[in-house]
Amino acid sequence: MAPKHSEKSFFSAAYEQITSPEHKTIVRSILVFGAGVAFLHSSLSELLLPP
């Protein structure tokens, strides 16, 4: 009888896909975009305004 393999949970499968090397550029782009949006939404974005 073949051994049973437990199926991975959704989160472990998603984490495995996110951390795979072939998705590195996409994940990095999403993180940089999110950081840019967070910066522009914060009060620090007023530093970009001319005096």
Secondary structure, 3 states (H helix, E strand, C coil): CCCCCCCCCHHHHHHHHHCCHHHHHHHHHHHHHHHHHHHHHCHHHHHHCCC
